Amino acid sequence: MKTTQRTGRLAAAAISAVAITGLLASCGNGAADEGGDGAGGDITLSFSSSQSEATPNYYCGMELFKERIEAEDLGITVDLFPNSQLGPDTERVASLQSGDLDMDLQEAGMASVYPQIGILGAAYVFDDVDHAFNWIDNDSEEFRTSFNEQTDMTIIDGWFYGNRTFSSNEPIRSPEDLQGQQIRFPDTPQYLENARALGATPVAVAYEEIYVALQQGIADGQENPVVGTKSASYDEVQEYVSLNNHQVSIHWVTLSDATLEKMSKEQKDAVFETVKEIRSENRECVEQETDEILQDWRDNGPLTVIEEDEVDREAFISQAEEHFKNYYTGDDLALYESIRASAGQ
């Protein structure tokens, strides 16, 4: 995706807080007796995310969803709210539960209402994105049913955000290189535990404040997929990126049950099928964009790329596994071990 196209989207997406509040008020959801078997009729879906318009999950995900679902002429209009326009992750989760928000694309904030979802983001719990998608398709039904029953939200599917990597002011090739480094991780128990599992000192900084924290030295580094590091311009205030790929970052496309109950079965099926259909295209887009960014950094800087074959990934994996097998207990340990056991299937 070319920079000029992303710039055009950025210019087109400016929406005032007053307008957003008014939209959510106007999109209040009714309820029917059975999810996906409501009266149907015209419906406007508010679809939000913390990610910016410059990330593939937006222009190869959320925008594709809007374009395709509206083209089906089922009375569905989609309004997109990227870049945390409707609040930070945990606030948007609360809005989904209440029915004030229809759809959301995110990861960390879901743990505020269903802590076990954090295990899906444990460092090296998934070997790679194929492993993650195989688990979603074949082994996640019980997990997603429990999530729905306890939260009044439905996970439709997951879209690949990228493999999370470290950017820092010092090269990171092994767990020993993280000792003494204060690395920004999302402020959730699982992410902060990921830091400890990998050997870093976690610094909890809000997503919207990462750039300033790096610029001012409050944090020595941060972890994000390459596309996230680039889109947020963290490469302006860092010196290295390490391709240790410690987490397959999946952002969950989640629907409020209040919205689901309002939709007809035809509308519901179209929404679910469209989200699923986009997943492979979104992944291809993320991987292409990641490759282009990395090649640009290699050729032009400003970051020095620590390549995958320069990273002692086995040391990171074994350290993380030992940590989590001692950290998790009961059902959490069972889920972690079942996901690890599904690798390579």
C-alpha positions as CSV (number, residue, x, y, z in Angstrom):
1,M,0.0,0.0,0.0
2,K,1.5,3.3,-1.1
3,T,2.2,6.2,1.3
4,T,0.1,8.5,-0.8
5,Q,-2.9,6.3,-0.4
6,R,-2.5,6.1,3.4
7,T,-2.0,9.9,3.6
8,G,-5.3,10.3,1.8
9,R,-7.1,8.1,4.3
10,L,-5.6,10.0,7.2
11,A,-6.9,13.3,5.8
12,A,-10.3,11.8,5.2
13,A,-10.7,10.4,8.7
14,A,-10.8,13.5,10.9
15,I,-13.9,13.2,13.1
16,S,-14.8,15.4,16.1
17,A,-15.5,13.9,19.5
18,V,-18.9,15.6,19.5
19,A,-19.8,13.9,16.2
20,I,-18.6,10.5,17.5
21,T,-20.7,10.8,20.7
22,G,-23.7,11.7,18.6
23,L,-23.3,8.7,16.3
24,L,-23.0,6.2,19.1
25,A,-26.2,7.7,20.7
26,S,-28.0,7.3,17.4
27,C,-26.8,3.7,16.9
28,G,-28.3,2.3,20.1
29,N,-29.0,-1.4,19.6
30,G,-32.4,-3.1,20.2
31,A,-32.7,-6.7,21.2
32,A,-34.4,-9.8,19.7
33,D,-35.3,-13.1,21.2
34,E,-32.5,-15.0,19.4
35,G,-29.0,-13.8,18.2
36,G,-28.9,-13.4,14.5
37,D,-32.6,-13.8,14.1
38,G,-33.8,-10.3,14.7
39,A,-36.1,-8.2,12.6
40,G,-33.3,-7.0,10.3
41,G,-33.9,-3.7,8.6
42,D,-31.4,-0.9,8.1
43,I,-28.6,-0.9,10.6
44,T,-25.5,1.2,11.1
45,L,-22.5,-0.6,12.6
46,S,-19.9,1.4,14.4
47,F,-16.5,-0.4,13.9
48,S,-13.6,0.8,16.0
49,S,-9.9,0.1,16.7
50,S,-6.9,1.6,18.4
51,Q,-4.9,1.1,15.2
52,S,-4.3,4.0,12.8
53,E,-5.4,4.5,9.2
54,A,-1.8,3.8,8.2
55,T,-1.8,0.1,9.4
56,P,-2.8,-2.9,7.2
57,N,-5.5,-3.9,9.6
58,Y,-7.3,-0.7,8.7
59,Y,-6.8,-0.4,4.9
60,C,-6.7,-4.1,4.3
61,G,-9.2,-5.0,7.0
62,M,-11.7,-2.5,8.3
63,E,-12.0,-0.6,5.0
64,L,-12.5,-3.9,3.1
65,F,-15.2,-5.0,5.5
66,K,-17.0,-1.7,5.0
67,E,-16.8,-1.8,1.3
68,R,-17.9,-5.4,0.9
69,I,-20.7,-5.6,3.5
70,E,-22.3,-2.4,2.2
71,A,-22.0,-3.8,-1.4
72,E,-24.2,-6.7,-0.4
73,D,-27.2,-4.3,-0.1
74,L,-28.5,-5.9,3.1
75,G,-29.3,-2.6,4.8
76,I,-26.0,-2.5,6.6
77,T,-23.9,0.7,6.8
78,V,-20.5,0.7,8.5
79,D,-18.9,3.7,10.1
80,L,-15.2,3.3,10.9
81,F,-13.4,4.7,13.9
82,P,-9.7,3.9,14.0
83,N,-6.9,5.5,16.0
84,S,-8.7,5.1,19.4
85,Q,-11.2,7.7,18.3
86,L,-13.8,6.1,20.6
87,G,-11.5,5.8,23.5
88,P,-8.8,3.4,24.7
89,D,-9.1,-0.4,24.5
90,T,-10.8,-1.0,27.9
91,E,-13.3,1.7,27.4
92,R,-14.3,0.3,24.0
93,V,-14.8,-3.1,25.5
94,A,-17.2,-1.6,28.0
95,S,-19.1,0.1,25.2
96,L,-19.3,-3.3,23.3
97,Q,-20.8,-4.9,26.4
98,S,-23.4,-2.2,26.9
99,G,-24.3,-2.2,23.2
100,D,-23.2,1.4,22.7
101,L,-20.5,0.2,20.2
102,D,-21.2,-2.5,17.6
103,M,-17.8,-3.9,16.5
104,D,-14.2,-3.6,17.6
105,L,-10.8,-4.8,16.5
106,Q,-8.3,-5.2,19.4
107,E,-6.3,-7.5,21.6
108,A,-5.1,-6.4,25.0
109,G,-8.3,-4.7,26.3
110,M,-10.3,-7.9,26.1
111,A,-8.4,-9.2,29.1
112,S,-10.1,-6.5,31.3
113,V,-13.4,-8.6,31.1
114,Y,-12.0,-12.0,30.3
115,P,-8.5,-12.5,31.7
116,Q,-7.9,-15.9,30.1
117,I,-7.8,-14.3,26.6
118,G,-4.5,-12.9,27.6
119,I,-3.0,-16.4,27.3
120,L,-3.5,-16.2,23.6
121,G,-1.0,-13.4,23.7
122,A,1.6,-15.2,25.8
123,A,5.1,-14.9,24.5
124,Y,5.8,-17.8,22.0
125,V,2.5,-19.6,22.8
126,F,2.0,-19.8,19.1
127,D,4.9,-20.9,16.9
128,D,3.8,-18.7,14.0
129,V,0.6,-17.3,12.3
130,D,-0.2,-20.7,10.7
131,H,-0.3,-22.2,14.2
132,A,-2.5,-19.4,15.5
133,F,-5.1,-19.6,12.6
134,N,-5.1,-23.4,12.9
135,W,-6.0,-23.1,16.6
136,I,-8.7,-20.6,15.8
137,D,-10.3,-22.8,13.2
138,N,-10.0,-26.1,14.9
139,D,-9.6,-25.7,18.6
140,S,-11.1,-22.5,19.8
141,E,-14.8,-23.3,19.9
142,E,-15.0,-24.0,23.6
143,F,-12.9,-21.0,24.4
144,R,-15.0,-18.6,22.3
145,T,-18.3,-20.0,23.7
146,S,-17.1,-19.4,27.3
147,F,-15.9,-15.9,26.3
148,N,-19.4,-15.1,24.9
149,E,-21.3,-16.5,27.9
150,Q,-19.2,-14.4,30.3
151,T,-18.9,-11.1,28.4
152,D,-22.0,-10.7,26.1
153,M,-19.6,-10.3,23.2
154,T,-18.9,-12.6,20.3
155,I,-15.5,-13.2,18.7
156,I,-16.1,-13.5,15.0
157,D,-12.5,-14.2,14.0
158,G,-8.9,-12.9,14.4
159,W,-6.9,-10.8,12.0
160,F,-3.1,-10.9,11.9
161,Y,-1.5,-7.7,13.1
162,G,2.1,-8.9,12.7
163,N,4.7,-10.6,14.8
164,R,5.7,-8.5,17.8
165,T,9.3,-7.4,17.8
166,F,11.5,-5.2,20.0
167,S,12.7,-1.8,19.0
168,S,15.2,-0.3,21.3
169,N,18.3,1.9,21.7
170,E,20.5,-1.2,22.2
171,P,20.6,-4.4,20.1
172,I,18.6,-7.3,21.4
173,R,19.7,-10.7,20.3
174,S,19.1,-12.9,23.4
175,P,17.4,-12.7,26.8
176,E,20.6,-11.5,28.4
177,D,20.4,-8.3,26.2
178,L,17.1,-7.4,27.9
179,Q,18.5,-7.4,31.4
180,G,18.2,-3.9,32.9
181,Q,16.3,-2.6,29.9
182,Q,13.0,-0.9,30.6
183,I,10.7,-1.9,27.7
184,R,7.2,-0.6,27.2
185,F,4.5,-3.3,27.2
186,P,0.7,-2.8,27.1
187,D,-0.6,-2.4,30.7
188,T,-2.3,-5.7,31.1
189,P,-1.2,-8.6,33.4
190,Q,-0.4,-10.9,30.5
191,Y,1.7,-8.4,28.6
192,L,3.6,-7.4,31.7
193,E,4.2,-11.1,32.4
194,N,5.5,-11.5,28.9
195,A,8.2,-8.9,29.7
196,R,9.3,-10.8,32.8
197,A,9.2,-14.1,30.8
198,L,11.5,-12.7,28.2
199,G,13.9,-11.0,30.7
200,A,12.9,-7.3,30.4
201,T,11.8,-4.8,33.0
202,P,8.2,-3.8,31.9
203,V,7.2,-0.1,31.7
204,A,3.4,0.4,31.5
205,V,2.7,3.3,29.2
206,A,-0.6,4.0,27.5
207,Y,-0.6,3.3,23.7
208,E,-1.1,7.0,23.0
209,E,1.9,8.0,25.1
210,I,4.6,5.6,23.8
211,Y,6.3,8.0,21.4
212,V,6.9,10.6,24.1
213,A,8.0,8.0,26.6
214,L,10.7,6.7,24.1
215,Q,11.7,10.3,23.2
216,Q,12.1,11.3,26.8
217,G,13.9,8.1,27.9
218,I,11.0,7.0,30.2
219,A,11.3,3.7,28.3
220,D,14.4,2.3,26.6
221,G,12.4,0.5,24.0
222,Q,9.0,-0.9,23.1
223,E,7.5,-4.0,21.4
224,N,5.1,-4.0,18.5
225,P,4.8,-5.6,15.1
226,V,6.9,-3.8,12.5
227,V,3.9,-2.2,10.9
228,G,2.9,-0.7,14.3
229,T,6.4,0.6,15.0
230,K,6.5,2.3,11.6
231,S,3.0,3.7,11.5
232,A,3.5,5.3,15.0
233,S,6.9,6.7,13.9
234,Y,8.7,5.0,16.8
235,D,11.6,4.5,14.4
236,E,12.2,8.2,14.7
237,V,13.2,7.8,18.4
238,Q,14.8,4.3,18.4
239,E,18.0,2.8,16.9
240,Y,17.4,-0.9,16.5
241,V,14.6,-3.4,15.7
242,S,15.1,-7.0,16.7
243,L,13.2,-9.7,14.7
244,N,12.8,-12.0,17.7
245,N,9.1,-12.4,16.8
246,H,8.0,-13.1,20.4
247,Q,4.3,-13.0,19.8
248,V,1.9,-13.7,17.0
249,S,-0.3,-10.6,17.4
250,I,-3.9,-11.4,16.6
251,H,-6.5,-8.7,16.9
252,W,-10.0,-10.0,17.5
253,V,-12.9,-8.9,15.4
254,T,-15.6,-8.7,18.1
255,L,-19.3,-8.0,17.9
256,S,-21.6,-6.8,20.7
257,D,-24.3,-9.4,21.4
258,A,-26.8,-6.5,21.6
259,T,-26.1,-5.8,17.9
260,L,-26.1,-9.4,17.0
261,E,-29.6,-9.8,18.4
262,K,-30.8,-6.9,16.3
263,M,-29.6,-8.4,13.0
264,S,-31.4,-10.8,10.8
265,K,-29.8,-14.1,10.1
266,E,-29.0,-13.0,6.6
267,Q,-27.2,-9.9,7.9
268,K,-25.4,-11.9,10.6
269,D,-24.2,-14.5,8.1
270,A,-22.9,-11.8,5.8
271,V,-21.0,-10.1,8.6
272,F,-19.4,-13.4,9.8
273,E,-18.5,-14.6,6.3
274,T,-17.0,-11.3,5.2
275,V,-14.8,-11.0,8.3
276,K,-13.6,-14.6,7.7
277,E,-13.1,-14.0,4.0
278,I,-10.9,-10.9,4.7
279,R,-8.5,-12.8,7.0
280,S,-6.2,-14.3,4.4
281,E,-6.1,-11.1,2.4
282,N,-5.3,-9.1,5.5
283,R,-2.5,-11.4,6.4
284,E,-1.0,-11.1,2.9
285,C,-1.2,-7.4,3.2
286,V,0.4,-7.3,6.6
287,E,3.3,-9.5,5.5
288,Q,3.9,-7.5,2.3
289,E,3.9,-4.2,4.2
290,T,6.2,-5.7,6.9
291,D,8.7,-6.8,4.2
292,E,8.7,-3.4,2.5
293,I,9.2,-1.6,5.8
294,L,12.1,-3.8,6.8
295,Q,13.8,-3.5,3.4
296,D,13.5,0.3,3.6
297,W,15.1,0.3,7.1
298,R,17.9,-2.0,5.8
299,D,18.6,0.3,2.9
300,N,18.0,3.7,4.4
301,G,17.7,3.5,8.2
302,P,17.0,5.0,10.6
303,L,16.7,1.6,12.4
304,T,19.4,-1.1,12.2
305,V,17.6,-4.4,11.7
306,I,18.7,-7.4,13.9
307,E,17.8,-10.2,11.6
308,E,16.0,-13.4,12.6
309,D,19.1,-15.5,12.2
310,E,21.0,-13.2,14.5
311,V,18.5,-13.7,17.3
312,D,18.8,-16.7,19.7
313,R,15.1,-17.5,19.4
314,E,15.5,-20.9,21.0
315,A,16.8,-19.2,24.2
316,F,13.8,-16.9,24.2
317,I,11.4,-19.7,23.6
318,S,12.8,-22.1,26.3
319,Q,12.9,-19.3,28.9
320,A,9.3,-18.2,28.1
321,E,8.0,-21.8,28.3
322,E,9.7,-22.4,31.6
323,H,8.4,-19.2,33.0
324,F,4.7,-19.8,32.0
325,K,4.6,-23.4,33.1
326,N,5.4,-22.2,36.5
327,Y,3.3,-19.0,36.3
328,Y,0.0,-20.5,35.1
329,T,-2.2,-22.8,37.2
330,G,-5.4,-24.8,36.8
331,D,-7.5,-24.0,33.7
332,D,-5.0,-21.3,32.6
333,L,-2.1,-23.8,32.5
334,A,-4.3,-26.4,30.7
335,L,-5.2,-23.8,28.0
336,Y,-1.5,-22.8,27.6
337,E,-0.3,-26.4,27.4
338,S,-3.1,-27.4,24.9
339,I,-2.1,-24.5,22.6
340,R,1.6,-25.5,22.8
341,A,0.7,-29.1,22.1
342,S,-1.2,-28.1,19.0
343,A,1.9,-26.7,17.3
344,G,2.8,-28.5,14.1
345,Q,-0.6,-30.2,13.7
